[in-house]
Amino acid sequence: MIRRVVDFFGDETYARQRRTLLYLVLVLIVLADFVVPREHAEYLWERLPGWSAAYGFFSCVALIFVSKFLGHRAGLMRREDYYD
C-alpha cells in the first residue's frame, strides 16, 4: 500500500494525475466555503465565499517571495562551501 502511494507521488508518469488531483482539491475547498455560515463574520471581506482560500494562497505566495528575497538579495544564504 505504502509503495503505491510513494510511487504515485514520486514517479513522473503520474504527474498529470497529481495535477488533476490538486486542482480538484482546490475547487472542492472553494466550493466547501460556500456552505459555511457567515453570521459570525465581523468584516465585509470575511463574508465573501472563497476569501479564506484566496487569502491563504496569496499569503503563502507572499511568504515564499519574501523568503527568496531575504535569502538571495539580503545575503542570508551562503555558498555551500562557506565554512570550508
C-alpha positions, -999 to +999 in steps of 0.1 A: +000+000+000+027+025+010+047+016-021+018+026-043+015+060-025+052+066-028+052+056-065+023+079-071+039+110-056+075+102-067+071+090-103+069+114-132+045+092-151+017+102-126+024+140-129-008+146-149-029+127-124-013+146-095-020+179-111-056+169-117-060+158-081-045+191-069-070+212-090-099+190-078-089+195-042-086+233-047-120+235-063-135+214-035-121+237-009-135+268-025-169+251-030-170+240+006-165+276+016-199+284+001-217+263+027-200+278+058-223+300+078-212+337+078-231+352+107-200+353+129-180+374+104-170+408+116-157+424+084-172+425+049-144+405+032-149+376+057-184+372+042-171+366+007-171+330-003-136+318-012-120+346+008-102+323+032-088+301+004-076+331-016-061+348+014-043+316+024-030+311-011-017+347-016-002+348+019+017+316+011+029+330-022+040+363-005+058+343+022+078+324-005+087+355-023+098+373+009+119+343+020+135+341-015+143+378-014+159+375+021+179+345+011+192+357-022+192+395-021+196+403+016+226+379+019+212+354+044+221+325+021+257+315+018+277+293-006+277+256+000+314+257+009+312+288+031+327+272+062+354+252+045 
